[in-house]
Amino acid sequence: MNQIVIFLSAFRVLAAKCRRSFIAIFVITVAAATVILSSTGQRTELLIHDRSSDPDIRGLGSRTRWQETPANAQQTPDQSKPLWTGAKYTERDRDLAVERGLLFINGVASNPEHFSLWGHDLLFCLYSISNTSKNEKLREMARRIGQERAREWRIIHPNPPVNDPYDLYAFVMGTDAADKLLGESDPALKERIQQAARRFSTIDFLRFDPRREAPPANIPEQCSKCDYQNRRGARICRKCRAKLTFRSRYDVWLDALIMSHACEVYGVKIGASYPDVLRWISSMRPYPAPEDDEDEFDTITYAITHVIYTLNDYHEYRLSPEWLPQEYKYLKNNIGKAERYQDGELLGEFLDTLRAFGEDETKPDIQHGVDYLLSRQNPDGSWGDMDAEIYTRYHSTWTAVDGLRQYANRGERLRYPEMRTLLRGKFPDATY
C-alpha cells in the first residue's frame, strides 16, 4: 500500500506539469496499473486480441486468447486441499489443468481453417462446458469464448446447406449451440432448415430407418481408397473396385443417437425420432465383453457413453444406475481397460459418464482416472498425441476436460421421464 501512496503523490505533481500531455497520462496510467497489480496477490484474467505466439496455442492461429497473469507465481500448499485424502493433486491443480485445456480448445476454435471444418462440434463443446460446469470461472470462460465463436459462426453460415444430409445435421448442431450461447434464435432460419431437411429421407440421415429395424451390420465403411459411399450391403466399391469393410452396428447406432438427438433438441424433423433410435437398446444388449480388439472396445464404449449423454442432455441431469444397470456395470467394469490402452480420450468419457451416475473422487476408479489425466497433460494444455490430426487433438482435450471437471446438474431425471419404458425394452406408441 505504501507504494500506491507514494505513486499517487508523484502522479499529482507530474499531472500538474503535463495537463495536456496524453503521452504522459498514458505512461502514468500504465505505471499505476503495474504498481497496483504488483501490490496485490490477486490473479487477473485478460482477454487479449492478437495473433502472437503463445505456448498454450502456438501454431493454432488464435485471434483471441485468455491469458492468466499471476502477480505472485509462488503458491503455498495450503491454498488448495487435496482432491482426496492422500491425493497427489489438489483442487487447484485440477482447476488449472481444466482451464489450460479450455484455452487449447479456444486456440483451435479461433483458427479459421479448423473452425470451418469443426465449428459445429467446437461450439457445442463450449456451450456444454458453459452450461453445466460447477466452477463459475470455467463457465464464464467458456461462455465468453463461445459467444465470440458463435457470432463468427453466424457470419460464415447464414444459410443451411441443401446438398448433403450430414452437412445439414452439422449446421443444425452449430446453429443450436450458437443460439444457446447468444440467447437468441431465428425462427425464419429454423423454417429454412426444416425445408432443407425435407429433401432427404431418414435413411439419408441415419443410413437405416429405426422405425422399421434395429441398427444393421451391413452398412459399408466409406471406401478407404476413393472415399465413395457405397450402397448398403456392398462388398466391393462400385467406383474403384476396392474391397470394403462393414461398420459395426454399434457405430451405426452411435451416429443415429447423436444425430436424432441433436435434430430433435433443435426442433427439426428428420423422419425418425430420438426415441425411435433409443428403443433398440434392448437389442444392443448385452454388450460384448471386450477382448483384445481395441477398435471394437472403443466403438461399443462410445455407443454406451452417448446413450448416457443423450438421455441426460449432455450432463444437465444426474441418472440413476437402476435405469441403466447394464450400461453402468459396463462402465464400472471396464474403465481400467481405457487406462491400459493409454487412451485418455476414451478415459475422459468413462469418467464423465460415471459422474453422471453420481460417482466422484471418493471412488477408487475415479481417483485412478483423474490421476492418469492430470499426469499426462501436454505442455500446450492439450491431452493426447500432439502429432495427431486436429480433430483428435481437440476432442481428446475436450473429453479430458469433461472427465476432470465438476458438474452443476439439475437433479436426477431423464430428459423425458417416459423413456424409462424404452430402457426396459418396451416399445410404446407414445410420441415424446
Beta strands, then each sheet from edge to edge (+ up, - down):
strand 1: 43-49
strand 2: 64-70
sheet 1: 1+ 2-
end
